[in-house]
């Protein structure tokens, strides 16, 4: 069974980001949420994806970049 962490814990593990940044990433689809009852939780594998990605935005690149 995979470890689930709270939004606050995810923010802490990703270098002290705000929980609002995590919520923004969730709403933009950059990370996937898992609902447990009424709580939003994040799988540890989702955190690893962000870390492996180097924190890069999932948005498309502009021309000339």
LINWO-V460676 format. One record per helix or strand. SS is the DSSP state (2 for helix, 1 for strand). FROM is the first residue (numbers start at 1). TO is the last residue. If there is no record, write none. Layout:
BEGIN
ss: [SS & SS]
from: [FROM & FROM]
to: [TO & TO]
END
This chain:
BEGIN
ss: [1 & 2 & 2 & 1 & 1 & 2]
from: [4 & 7 & 19 & 34 & 39 & 44]
to: [6 & 13 & 28 & 36 & 43 & 52]
END
